[in-house]
Amino acid sequence: MLRVEDIHTYYGDSYVLQGISLEVSEGTVVAVLGRNGMGKTTLIRSIVGFTPPRQGKIFFRDKEITHRSSYETVRLGMGLVPQGRRIFPSLSVVENLTVAGRAGTRGNGDGWNLERVFTLFPRLADRKSHRGNKLSGGEQQMLAIARALMGNPQFILMDEPSEGLAPLLVRGLAQTLKDLKGHGLSILLVEQNLHFALSAADRVHVLNKGKIVYSASPDELLRNEEVKHQYLGV
């Protein structure tokens, strides 16, 4: 589904990503973990097209997208749940969703629409006429995910979706990711919350100073106290 090959990304003269390679197979959740400032969000920006890498290649569904614009990657079937949610505060829940609506690419009638996202997030159905700035943090995160789904992607990038959420809501979010994987979606999850990421992911990578320093299954990382202490502060 997604293949990143030795990408190097800069902000001006700042060398942020220093040779990142990873893959996300169809129907899997891959998590990238690391402390603040290690390049996690830059990785998301490089993939979606906001900050293209200077070196290396990115392939999505067997097509190279390294230097494509973000609107082109979305048209190919990629969705984004950005850090900080970035919902439209003055629009209602329904308006936030319909503005992002796009017909599905599979052609089997199994696309995401208002009815389907409200089934996944019943709380949003209860709040559908409320403006974005009147929602709680957890409701805003639901809305950010639902908005990405309305674009009918096959692959979703999630940047720190658990940020600022209470533990109970984080557990519910982990179940949501499992449900989405059950619907056939592939997900690249960028996170700081170790236990949330391990509960949802099939594969994990640890990022430190722009490089992947450890890759393993969630169970292997959970048992590796040295890596958790050195790179994740656990």
Buried (B, 14 or more C-beta within 10 A) or exposed (E): BBBBBEBBBBEEEEBBBBBBBBBBEEBBBBBBBBBEEBBBBBBBBBBBBBBBBEBBBBBBBEEEBBEBEBEEBBEBBBBBBBBEBBBBEEBBBBBBBBEBBBEBBEEEEEBBBBEBBBEBBEBBBEBBEBBBEEBEEBBBBBBBBBBBBBBBBBBBBBBBBBBBBEEEBBBBBBEBBEEBBEEEBBBBBBBBBBBBBBBBBBBBBBBBBBBBBBBBEBEEBBEBEEBBEBBBEE
